[in-house]
Amino acid sequence: MSDGFESPDDAATVVLTAVVARVTALADRLGVPHAQVFDTGRLSVASGVPEPVVKALLSGRPAGEPDVQARFLQRLDLLRRTRLKPGGRKYTQQEIADGAGMSRQQAGALINGDRRPTMEHCDAIQRFFRVHAGFLTAEDPEALAGALQRTEQELLHKLADREREAAAAAHDPLERLLQDHGVRGIAWRAAQLPTDQHRDKVAEWLDMLLESVKRPES
């Protein structure tokens, strides 16, 4: 902080802290383990931030690469290791050059750190690897916050689905019965039983259970 103004890094850290708090609250509400939503390996691949930096930032410690070219090289290396061809091999320099619309010499110089990337270079490589704008250049706290915001959206969708199901069950005794007793899961498992006799017993029990509740007339 200087002269009363926040630096971009300070602002990104504030945003990251807020996103972590929101994701934590959503995970707790949905019963999702923190180890799942804050999986540092997954977040590293999603954000481009090295895993040790992800761990440091999530623990509240300042961390990250301040030099944009160094970040570009880190993230381009991660893309080449994690976004592979259908056969599981890395893209060659020539394939990256062709896909990004540049010469092999240009691609090689960028990959080897011999040339400072322009925004046009970054945009072309990001399109080739099908990652979002800013993947190669965003500051580490900003990049990690972006990855967690996508996790937050996924959790919000799950929460909305759960609340819709709960609202439907509240107005439909049969739907509530299906949820409370796990009837759909029981029926699926019954289909895996070894003999017709076993399946018939389960079907008989399900019939009795379902008969006990009638849907209201519409």
PyRosetta script that sets phi, psi and omega in degrees:
from pyrosetta import init, pose_from_sequence

init()
pose = pose_from_sequence("MSDGFESPDDAATVVLTAVVARVTALADRLGVPHAQVFDTGRLSVASGVPEPVVKALLSGRPAGEPDVQARFLQRLDLLRRTRLKPGGRKYTQQEIADGAGMSRQQAGALINGDRRPTMEHCDAIQRFFRVHAGFLTAEDPEALAGALQRTEQELLHKLADREREAAAAAHDPLERLLQDHGVRGIAWRAAQLPTDQHRDKVAEWLDMLLESVKRPES")
pose.set_psi(1, 132.6)
pose.set_omega(1, 179.1)
pose.set_phi(2, -148.6)
pose.set_psi(2, 141.3)
pose.set_omega(2, 177.1)
pose.set_phi(3, 53.2)
pose.set_psi(3, 30.0)
pose.set_omega(3, 176.6)
pose.set_phi(4, 80.7)
pose.set_psi(4, 3.1)
pose.set_omega(4, -179.2)
pose.set_phi(5, -112.8)
pose.set_psi(5, 141.1)
pose.set_omega(5, 174.6)
pose.set_phi(6, -78.5)
pose.set_psi(6, 138.6)
pose.set_omega(6, 172.2)
pose.set_phi(7, -75.5)
pose.set_psi(7, 159.6)
pose.set_omega(7, 177.4)
pose.set_phi(8, -55.2)
pose.set_psi(8, -36.4)
pose.set_omega(8, -178.7)
pose.set_phi(9, -67.1)
pose.set_psi(9, -40.6)
pose.set_omega(9, 177.3)
pose.set_phi(10, -61.7)
pose.set_psi(10, -45.2)
pose.set_omega(10, -179.3)
pose.set_phi(11, -62.1)
pose.set_psi(11, -42.1)
pose.set_omega(11, 179.8)
pose.set_phi(12, -64.4)
pose.set_psi(12, -36.0)
pose.set_omega(12, 179.2)
pose.set_phi(13, -67.5)
pose.set_psi(13, -38.9)
pose.set_omega(13, 177.0)
pose.set_phi(14, -62.2)
pose.set_psi(14, -44.3)
pose.set_omega(14, 179.1)
pose.set_phi(15, -62.6)
pose.set_psi(15, -44.0)
pose.set_omega(15, -179.4)
pose.set_phi(16, -60.6)
pose.set_psi(16, -45.0)
pose.set_omega(16, -179.7)
pose.set_phi(17, -59.5)
pose.set_psi(17, -41.8)
pose.set_omega(17, -179.7)
pose.set_phi(18, -67.0)
pose.set_psi(18, -41.0)
pose.set_omega(18, -179.9)
pose.set_phi(19, -65.7)
pose.set_psi(19, -42.5)
pose.set_omega(19, 178.2)
pose.set_phi(20, -57.8)
pose.set_psi(20, -43.2)
pose.set_omega(20, 179.9)
pose.set_phi(21, -63.7)
pose.set_psi(21, -42.0)
pose.set_omega(21, -179.2)
pose.set_phi(22, -67.7)
pose.set_psi(22, -42.6)
pose.set_omega(22, 179.4)
pose.set_phi(23, -64.2)
pose.set_psi(23, -40.5)
pose.set_omega(23, 178.1)
pose.set_phi(24, -60.0)
pose.set_psi(24, -45.5)
pose.set_omega(24, -179.6)
pose.set_phi(25, -64.2)
pose.set_psi(25, -41.9)
pose.set_omega(25, 179.3)
pose.set_phi(26, -65.6)
pose.set_psi(26, -43.2)
pose.set_omega(26, 179.8)
pose.set_phi(27, -60.8)
pose.set_psi(27, -42.6)
pose.set_omega(27, 178.9)
pose.set_phi(28, -63.6)
pose.set_psi(28, -41.0)
pose.set_omega(28, -178.6)
pose.set_phi(29, -66.0)
pose.set_psi(29, -35.0)
pose.set_omega(29, -178.0)
pose.set_phi(30, -91.5)
pose.set_psi(30, -7.7)
pose.set_omega(30, -177.6)
pose.set_phi(31, 74.5)
pose.set_psi(31, 26.7)
pose.set_omega(31, 178.7)
pose.set_phi(32, -90.8)
pose.set_psi(32, 129.2)
pose.set_omega(32, -178.6)
pose.set_phi(33, -60.7)
pose.set_psi(33, 141.6)
pose.set_omega(33, 177.0)
pose.set_phi(34, -60.5)
pose.set_psi(34, -34.4)
pose.set_omega(34, -179.8)
pose.set_phi(35, -61.6)
pose.set_psi(35, -25.1)
pose.set_omega(35, 179.3)
pose.set_phi(36, -80.2)
pose.set_psi(36, -48.4)
pose.set_omega(36, -176.5)
pose.set_phi(37, -75.7)
pose.set_psi(37, -26.2)
pose.set_omega(37, 179.9)
pose.set_phi(38, -109.2)
pose.set_psi(38, 31.5)
pose.set_omega(38, 176.0)
pose.set_phi(39, -62.0)
pose.set_psi(39, 112.3)
pose.set_omega(39, -171.4)
pose.set_phi(40, -68.7)
pose.set_psi(40, -31.0)
pose.set_omega(40, 177.1)
pose.set_phi(41, -66.6)
pose.set_psi(41, -45.0)
pose.set_omega(41, 179.1)
pose.set_phi(42, -63.9)
pose.set_psi(42, -43.7)
pose.set_omega(42, -179.4)
pose.set_phi(43, -66.3)
pose.set_psi(43, -33.3)
pose.set_omega(43, 177.3)
pose.set_phi(44, -64.1)
pose.set_psi(44, -45.9)
pose.set_omega(44, 179.6)
pose.set_phi(45, -64.6)
pose.set_psi(45, -39.4)
pose.set_omega(45, -177.0)
pose.set_phi(46, -71.9)
pose.set_psi(46, -32.6)
pose.set_omega(46, -173.6)
pose.set_phi(47, -102.4)
pose.set_psi(47, -23.2)
pose.set_omega(47, -173.8)
pose.set_phi(48, 87.5)
pose.set_psi(48, -2.8)
pose.set_omega(48, -178.5)
pose.set_phi(49, -82.9)
pose.set_psi(49, 132.7)
pose.set_omega(49, 178.8)
pose.set_phi(50, -55.9)
pose.set_psi(50, 143.1)
pose.set_omega(50, -173.9)
pose.set_phi(51, -57.1)
pose.set_psi(51, -41.6)
pose.set_omega(51, 177.6)
pose.set_phi(52, -60.3)
pose.set_psi(52, -33.9)
pose.set_omega(52, 178.2)
pose.set_phi(53, -71.1)
pose.set_psi(53, -39.4)
pose.set_omega(53, 175.9)
pose.set_phi(54, -57.3)
pose.set_psi(54, -47.5)
pose.set_omega(54, -179.1)
pose.set_phi(55, -60.5)
pose.set_psi(55, -43.6)
pose.set_omega(55, -179.6)
pose.set_phi(56, -64.5)
pose.set_psi(56, -45.5)
pose.set_omega(56, -178.4)
pose.set_phi(57, -64.4)
pose.set_psi(57, -40.3)
pose.set_omega(57, 179.4)
pose.set_phi(58, -66.5)
pose.set_psi(58, -26.6)
pose.set_omega(58, 178.5)
pose.set_phi(59, -86.9)
pose.set_psi(59, 0.0)
pose.set_omega(59, 176.7)
pose.set_phi(60, 90.9)
pose.set_psi(60, 6.7)
pose.set_omega(60, 179.7)
pose.set_phi(61, -90.5)
pose.set_psi(61, 143.1)
pose.set_omega(61, 176.3)
pose.set_phi(62, -67.3)
pose.set_psi(62, 136.3)
pose.set_omega(62, -178.6)
pose.set_phi(63, -163.9)
pose.set_psi(63, 164.0)
pose.set_omega(63, 176.4)
pose.set_phi(64, 129.9)
pose.set_psi(64, 160.6)
pose.set_omega(64, -179.6)
pose.set_phi(65, -91.7)
pose.set_psi(65, 117.5)
pose.set_omega(65, -176.9)
pose.set_phi(66, -77.4)
pose.set_psi(66, -22.4)
pose.set_omega(66, -175.9)
pose.set_phi(67, -87.8)
pose.set_psi(67, 126.1)
pose.set_omega(67, -174.3)
pose.set_phi(68, -64.5)
pose.set_psi(68, -36.1)
pose.set_omega(68, 179.7)
pose.set_phi(69, -68.3)
pose.set_psi(69, -38.6)
pose.set_omega(69, 178.4)
pose.set_phi(70, -64.9)
pose.set_psi(70, -40.0)
pose.set_omega(70, 176.9)
pose.set_phi(71, -63.7)
pose.set_psi(71, -42.6)
pose.set_omega(71, 178.4)
pose.set_phi(72, -56.3)
pose.set_psi(72, -46.6)
pose.set_omega(72, -178.1)
pose.set_phi(73, -66.1)
pose.set_psi(73, -41.9)
pose.set_omega(73, 178.3)
pose.set_phi(74, -58.8)
pose.set_psi(74, -46.6)
pose.set_omega(74, -173.6)
pose.set_phi(75, -77.0)
pose.set_psi(75, -33.7)
pose.set_omega(75, 175.6)
pose.set_phi(76, -65.5)
pose.set_psi(76, -39.6)
pose.set_omega(76, 176.3)
pose.set_phi(77, -62.2)
pose.set_psi(77, -42.0)
pose.set_omega(77, 178.4)
pose.set_phi(78, -63.4)
pose.set_psi(78, -41.8)
pose.set_omega(78, 178.1)
pose.set_phi(79, -59.7)
pose.set_psi(79, -43.6)
pose.set_omega(79, -177.6)
pose.set_phi(80, -67.5)
pose.set_psi(80, -26.2)
pose.set_omega(80, 179.7)
pose.set_phi(81, -86.5)
pose.set_psi(81, -26.3)
pose.set_omega(81, -171.8)
pose.set_phi(82, -112.8)
pose.set_psi(82, -22.4)
pose.set_omega(82, 176.8)
pose.set_phi(83, -105.7)
pose.set_psi(83, 90.9)
pose.set_omega(83, -170.8)
pose.set_phi(84, -101.0)
pose.set_psi(84, 166.5)
pose.set_omega(84, 175.2)
pose.set_phi(85, -69.9)
pose.set_psi(85, 161.3)
pose.set_omega(85, -179.5)
pose.set_phi(86, -51.2)
pose.set_psi(86, -31.0)
pose.set_omega(86, 179.1)
pose.set_phi(87, -81.4)
pose.set_psi(87, -0.5)
pose.set_omega(87, 178.6)
pose.set_phi(88, 90.5)
pose.set_psi(88, 6.2)
pose.set_omega(88, 179.8)
pose.set_phi(89, -98.2)
pose.set_psi(89, 157.9)
pose.set_omega(89, 175.7)
pose.set_phi(90, -70.3)
pose.set_psi(90, 151.4)
pose.set_omega(90, 170.7)
pose.set_phi(91, -71.6)
pose.set_psi(91, 138.3)
pose.set_omega(91, 177.8)
pose.set_phi(92, -78.6)
pose.set_psi(92, 166.1)
pose.set_omega(92, 176.2)
pose.set_phi(93, -59.1)
pose.set_psi(93, -38.8)
pose.set_omega(93, -179.4)
pose.set_phi(94, -65.7)
pose.set_psi(94, -40.8)
pose.set_omega(94, 179.7)
pose.set_phi(95, -66.0)
pose.set_psi(95, -39.6)
pose.set_omega(95, 176.8)
pose.set_phi(96, -65.1)
pose.set_psi(96, -43.3)
pose.set_omega(96, 179.7)
pose.set_phi(97, -61.0)
pose.set_psi(97, -46.4)
pose.set_omega(97, -179.7)
pose.set_phi(98, -62.9)
pose.set_psi(98, -44.6)
pose.set_omega(98, -177.3)
pose.set_phi(99, -69.8)
pose.set_psi(99, -29.3)
pose.set_omega(99, -178.1)
pose.set_phi(100, -95.8)
pose.set_psi(100, -0.6)
pose.set_omega(100, 177.0)
pose.set_phi(101, 70.6)
pose.set_psi(101, 40.8)
pose.set_omega(101, 177.0)
pose.set_phi(102, -136.5)
pose.set_psi(102, 171.1)
pose.set_omega(102, 180.0)
pose.set_phi(103, -77.4)
pose.set_psi(103, 160.8)
pose.set_omega(103, 177.8)
pose.set_phi(104, -63.1)
pose.set_psi(104, -35.0)
pose.set_omega(104, 179.9)
pose.set_phi(105, -64.0)
pose.set_psi(105, -42.5)
pose.set_omega(105, 177.4)
pose.set_phi(106, -62.1)
pose.set_psi(106, -47.7)
pose.set_omega(106, -179.4)
pose.set_phi(107, -60.9)
pose.set_psi(107, -44.1)
pose.set_omega(107, -179.8)
pose.set_phi(108, -61.9)
pose.set_psi(108, -41.5)
pose.set_omega(108, 180.0)
pose.set_phi(109, -65.3)
pose.set_psi(109, -38.6)
pose.set_omega(109, 178.4)
pose.set_phi(110, -68.4)
pose.set_psi(110, -45.1)
pose.set_omega(110, -178.2)
pose.set_phi(111, -64.5)
pose.set_psi(111, -36.4)
pose.set_omega(111, -177.4)
pose.set_phi(112, -87.4)
pose.set_psi(112, -3.0)
pose.set_omega(112, 179.3)
pose.set_phi(113, 80.2)
pose.set_psi(113, 14.7)
pose.set_omega(113, -179.1)
pose.set_phi(114, -86.2)
pose.set_psi(114, -8.3)
pose.set_omega(114, -178.8)
pose.set_phi(115, -139.6)
pose.set_psi(115, 136.8)
pose.set_omega(115, 179.1)
pose.set_phi(116, -77.6)
pose.set_psi(116, 130.2)
pose.set_omega(116, -176.4)
pose.set_phi(117, -73.8)
pose.set_psi(117, 144.3)
pose.set_omega(117, 170.1)
pose.set_phi(118, -93.0)
pose.set_psi(118, 170.2)
pose.set_omega(118, 176.7)
pose.set_phi(119, -63.1)
pose.set_psi(119, -33.7)
pose.set_omega(119, 178.1)
pose.set_phi(120, -64.3)
pose.set_psi(120, -41.8)
pose.set_omega(120, 176.4)
pose.set_phi(121, -60.1)
pose.set_psi(121, -47.3)
pose.set_omega(121, -177.5)
pose.set_phi(122, -61.7)
pose.set_psi(122, -45.9)
pose.set_omega(122, -179.2)
pose.set_phi(123, -60.1)
pose.set_psi(123, -42.4)
pose.set_omega(123, -177.7)
pose.set_phi(124, -65.8)
pose.set_psi(124, -41.8)
pose.set_omega(124, -179.2)
pose.set_phi(125, -70.8)
pose.set_psi(125, -38.7)
pose.set_omega(125, 177.3)
pose.set_phi(126, -61.9)
pose.set_psi(126, -41.1)
pose.set_omega(126, 177.7)
pose.set_phi(127, -64.9)
pose.set_psi(127, -40.3)
pose.set_omega(127, -179.5)
pose.set_phi(128, -61.0)
pose.set_psi(128, -43.7)
pose.set_omega(128, -178.3)
pose.set_phi(129, -87.5)
pose.set_psi(129, -0.1)
pose.set_omega(129, 177.4)
pose.set_phi(130, 57.5)
pose.set_psi(130, 49.4)
pose.set_omega(130, 172.8)
pose.set_phi(131, -116.0)
pose.set_psi(131, 163.9)
pose.set_omega(131, -173.8)
pose.set_phi(132, -70.9)
pose.set_psi(132, 160.5)
pose.set_omega(132, 177.9)
pose.set_phi(133, -60.1)
pose.set_psi(133, 138.0)
pose.set_omega(133, 179.7)
pose.set_phi(134, 89.3)
pose.set_psi(134, -5.0)
pose.set_omega(134, -177.5)
pose.set_phi(135, -54.7)
pose.set_psi(135, -42.3)
pose.set_omega(135, -173.5)
pose.set_phi(136, -82.1)
pose.set_psi(136, -13.4)
pose.set_omega(136, -169.7)
pose.set_phi(137, -127.8)
pose.set_psi(137, -19.9)
pose.set_omega(137, -175.4)
pose.set_phi(138, -58.7)
pose.set_psi(138, 145.3)
pose.set_omega(138, 175.2)
pose.set_phi(139, -61.1)
pose.set_psi(139, 151.6)
pose.set_omega(139, -171.7)
pose.set_phi(140, -57.4)
pose.set_psi(140, -45.7)
pose.set_omega(140, 178.0)
pose.set_phi(141, -61.9)
pose.set_psi(141, -38.3)
pose.set_omega(141, 178.7)
pose.set_phi(142, -65.3)
pose.set_psi(142, -43.2)
pose.set_omega(142, -179.3)
pose.set_phi(143, -64.1)
pose.set_psi(143, -42.8)
pose.set_omega(143, 179.7)
pose.set_phi(144, -67.4)
pose.set_psi(144, -39.7)
pose.set_omega(144, 177.1)
pose.set_phi(145, -60.2)
pose.set_psi(145, -40.1)
pose.set_omega(145, 178.5)
pose.set_phi(146, -61.9)
pose.set_psi(146, -43.3)
pose.set_omega(146, 178.5)
pose.set_phi(147, -63.4)
pose.set_psi(147, -39.9)
pose.set_omega(147, -180.0)
pose.set_phi(148, -72.1)
pose.set_psi(148, -29.9)
pose.set_omega(148, 175.4)
pose.set_phi(149, -64.8)
pose.set_psi(149, -34.6)
pose.set_omega(149, 175.7)
pose.set_phi(150, -68.5)
pose.set_psi(150, -37.9)
pose.set_omega(150, 173.5)
pose.set_phi(151, -62.1)
pose.set_psi(151, -41.5)
pose.set_omega(151, 178.7)
pose.set_phi(152, -59.4)
pose.set_psi(152, -42.4)
pose.set_omega(152, 179.0)
pose.set_phi(153, -62.8)
pose.set_psi(153, -40.7)
pose.set_omega(153, 178.0)
pose.set_phi(154, -61.7)
pose.set_psi(154, -43.3)
pose.set_omega(154, 179.8)
pose.set_phi(155, -67.1)
pose.set_psi(155, -36.8)
pose.set_omega(155, 178.1)
pose.set_phi(156, -64.6)
pose.set_psi(156, -38.3)
pose.set_omega(156, 176.9)
pose.set_phi(157, -63.9)
pose.set_psi(157, -41.6)
pose.set_omega(157, 178.5)
pose.set_phi(158, -63.2)
pose.set_psi(158, -41.4)
pose.set_omega(158, 179.9)
pose.set_phi(159, -64.9)
pose.set_psi(159, -41.5)
pose.set_omega(159, 178.6)
pose.set_phi(160, -62.7)
pose.set_psi(160, -42.2)
pose.set_omega(160, 178.1)
pose.set_phi(161, -61.6)
pose.set_psi(161, -43.5)
pose.set_omega(161, -179.0)
pose.set_phi(162, -63.5)
pose.set_psi(162, -41.2)
pose.set_omega(162, -178.5)
pose.set_phi(163, -68.9)
pose.set_psi(163, -35.2)
pose.set_omega(163, 176.1)
pose.set_phi(164, -64.2)
pose.set_psi(164, -42.2)
pose.set_omega(164, 179.1)
pose.set_phi(165, -64.7)
pose.set_psi(165, -39.8)
pose.set_omega(165, -179.6)
pose.set_phi(166, -66.7)
pose.set_psi(166, -38.8)
pose.set_omega(166, 178.8)
pose.set_phi(167, -65.4)
pose.set_psi(167, -40.5)
pose.set_omega(167, 179.1)
pose.set_phi(168, -65.2)
pose.set_psi(168, -41.4)
pose.set_omega(168, -179.0)
pose.set_phi(169, -65.7)
pose.set_psi(169, -34.9)
pose.set_omega(169, -178.7)
pose.set_phi(170, -63.8)
pose.set_psi(170, -27.3)
pose.set_omega(170, -178.2)
pose.set_phi(171, -103.5)
pose.set_psi(171, 0.2)
pose.set_omega(171, -175.5)
pose.set_phi(172, -135.8)
pose.set_psi(172, 102.9)
pose.set_omega(172, -178.8)
pose.set_phi(173, -55.9)
pose.set_psi(173, -36.6)
pose.set_omega(173, -179.1)
pose.set_phi(174, -68.1)
pose.set_psi(174, -42.1)
pose.set_omega(174, 178.3)
pose.set_phi(175, -63.7)
pose.set_psi(175, -39.9)
pose.set_omega(175, 177.8)
pose.set_phi(176, -62.6)
pose.set_psi(176, -39.1)
pose.set_omega(176, 178.1)
pose.set_phi(177, -62.5)
pose.set_psi(177, -44.7)
pose.set_omega(177, -180.0)
pose.set_phi(178, -59.3)
pose.set_psi(178, -40.5)
pose.set_omega(178, -179.1)
pose.set_phi(179, -73.5)
pose.set_psi(179, -49.4)
pose.set_omega(179, -174.2)
pose.set_phi(180, -61.5)
pose.set_psi(180, -36.9)
pose.set_omega(180, -176.1)
pose.set_phi(181, -100.5)
pose.set_psi(181, 2.4)
pose.set_omega(181, 179.9)
pose.set_phi(182, 59.2)
pose.set_psi(182, 39.5)
pose.set_omega(182, -172.9)
pose.set_phi(183, -61.6)
pose.set_psi(183, -40.5)
pose.set_omega(183, -177.9)
pose.set_phi(184, -62.4)
pose.set_psi(184, -41.5)
pose.set_omega(184, 178.5)
pose.set_phi(185, -66.2)
pose.set_psi(185, -38.8)
pose.set_omega(185, 178.2)
pose.set_phi(186, -62.7)
pose.set_psi(186, -44.2)
pose.set_omega(186, -179.1)
pose.set_phi(187, -62.5)
pose.set_psi(187, -40.2)
pose.set_omega(187, 179.5)
pose.set_phi(188, -65.0)
pose.set_psi(188, -44.7)
pose.set_omega(188, -179.5)
pose.set_phi(189, -65.8)
pose.set_psi(189, -33.6)
pose.set_omega(189, 179.7)
pose.set_phi(190, -61.1)
pose.set_psi(190, -34.9)
pose.set_omega(190, -179.8)
pose.set_phi(191, -64.9)
pose.set_psi(191, -19.7)
pose.set_omega(191, -179.9)
pose.set_phi(192, -90.9)
pose.set_psi(192, -3.1)
pose.set_omega(192, -177.9)
pose.set_phi(193, -66.4)
pose.set_psi(193, 153.4)
pose.set_omega(193, -168.9)
pose.set_phi(194, -75.1)
pose.set_psi(194, -26.0)
pose.set_omega(194, -174.9)
pose.set_phi(195, -132.0)
pose.set_psi(195, 158.5)
pose.set_omega(195, 176.8)
pose.set_phi(196, -61.2)
pose.set_psi(196, -33.9)
pose.set_omega(196, -178.3)
pose.set_phi(197, -62.4)
pose.set_psi(197, -44.2)
pose.set_omega(197, 178.2)
pose.set_phi(198, -63.3)
pose.set_psi(198, -44.9)
pose.set_omega(198, -178.4)
pose.set_phi(199, -64.4)
pose.set_psi(199, -37.4)
pose.set_omega(199, 179.5)
pose.set_phi(200, -64.6)
pose.set_psi(200, -37.9)
pose.set_omega(200, 179.5)
pose.set_phi(201, -63.1)
pose.set_psi(201, -45.0)
pose.set_omega(201, 179.8)
pose.set_phi(202, -65.5)
pose.set_psi(202, -41.8)
pose.set_omega(202, 179.5)
pose.set_phi(203, -61.2)
pose.set_psi(203, -39.6)
pose.set_omega(203, 179.5)
pose.set_phi(204, -63.2)
pose.set_psi(204, -43.2)
pose.set_omega(204, 179.3)
pose.set_phi(205, -64.5)
pose.set_psi(205, -41.6)
pose.set_omega(205, 179.5)
pose.set_phi(206, -64.2)
pose.set_psi(206, -40.1)
pose.set_omega(206, 178.4)
pose.set_phi(207, -59.9)
pose.set_psi(207, -43.6)
pose.set_omega(207, -179.9)
pose.set_phi(208, -64.1)
pose.set_psi(208, -41.4)
pose.set_omega(208, -179.0)
pose.set_phi(209, -65.3)
pose.set_psi(209, -45.4)
pose.set_omega(209, -177.9)
pose.set_phi(210, -70.1)
pose.set_psi(210, -31.3)
pose.set_omega(210, 178.3)
pose.set_phi(211, -67.5)
pose.set_psi(211, -23.0)
pose.set_omega(211, -177.0)
pose.set_phi(212, -73.1)
pose.set_psi(212, -14.1)
pose.set_omega(212, 179.8)
pose.set_phi(213, -130.9)
pose.set_psi(213, 130.5)
pose.set_omega(213, 176.6)
pose.set_phi(214, -113.1)
pose.set_psi(214, 140.2)
pose.set_omega(214, 173.8)
pose.set_phi(215, -67.2)
pose.set_psi(215, 143.2)
pose.set_omega(215, 176.3)
pose.set_phi(216, -64.2)
pose.set_psi(216, 148.1)
pose.set_omega(216, 179.0)
pose.set_phi(217, -67.0)
pose.set_psi(217, 136.4)
pose.set_omega(217, 180.0)
pose.set_phi(218, -85.5)
pose.dump_pdb("model.pdb")
